[in-house]
Amino acid sequence: MAHPQKKLNADLEADAGQGPSHEVRSAISEGLLREQALIEPKFLYDTLGSSLFTAITQLPEYYPTRCEAEIYATHAQAMADHIGTVESLIDLGAGDCVKAEKLFPTLRPRRYIPVDISAQYLDQAVARLRRTWPDIAITALGLDFSQGLRLPSSVPPAGRLFFYPGSSIGNLDPDAALAMLVRIRNQSPNGGLLVGVDRIKSRDILEPAYDDALHLTAAFNLNMLRHVNQLLGSDFDVNDWQHRAHFNTEESRIEMHVVARRDLVLTWPGATRVFTAGETIHTENSYKYSVEGFTDLLERAGFRGIRHWSDQRDWFSVFSART
C-alpha cells in the first residue's frame, strides 16, 4: 500500500504477517457472545468472499447491479453536470473497482482513491487500473472505513467526490448510516457524494436476490465462518450451518443469518458458546429506502443540492448531494 497510515483491517494485517489485531478478535468474540449472536458483515469480505460477491452480481436474481448500471448509463452526464469538477474520486468499498472505472470518462477525476477492507483483492484491481488509466493518480487504501476514514495528505480537501455504490450504505442501520454520512460530509468540504440506494419492493423480488437458486449467496455467507476461523481461531464447521435470508417488513431490511443445523459447541481462545439447533448468527442487514426517506437522511447529515435518478422500474436510485 502506498499509504503509510496504520493498517486498520484484518486482511492487511494478516498479509503483513502480524495476524489480526486484538480489536478485530475482540469485536468478533463480543458479537458471538451476544444473546442474538452476530458477526459484522465486513467479515464477509476476505479474498474469496469478495470474489463470490462479484459472481453474485451476475446472477439473474440480483437486480441491484443491473439497475444501478442502467442508471449510470442513462444519466451519467446529468450526474456529472450536477457534481461539477472532480479532483479526487474516493470509492468506498471499491471491490474490483469496475463501477467507478465506468464513470472515469464522464467524471474525469484527477485522482482515484479506492478503499476496501479486502486489501489483497483491491491490489489486484488497482494493478489493472494503473495499466489502463496511466494519467489518473491512484492511491489504494486497504482499510475498514466503517471505523473511520483519514485520507492521505496527497488528497487535497477541495473537489472530493465520495462514491458509495451498490447500496452498501444499506448494510448500516439508519443511525449508523447517518453517522457515516456525517463523516463523509466532514471529509469533503465543497465536495459531494454519489451514493446508490436500494428501494423498498415486494418480498418476492427482494428475497431471491439474497437467496439465489445457485446458492452463491449461501456460499458467500458461509465463507464468513471460514474467515472468522482464520481471524479468531474458532472451530466453525461450515457443514453445521445453513444460510437464511428474509425480508423484515417492520424494519424495512433484508436480514441474512447462518442457522445451526444441530446442537453444537463453538470454541475459540478464551471462550465457548453452545448453539442449539435452529439458533442463528446474524450476519448482515440490507436496509431498503423510499426516495423521501433517504433524502431526509441526507438532509439530516447536512447535505444540500440533493438530486436522484432511478431505473425504469424504480427499483433502485442513485443520489447526488453537495456539501
Disulfide bonds with the S-S distance in Angstrom:
none
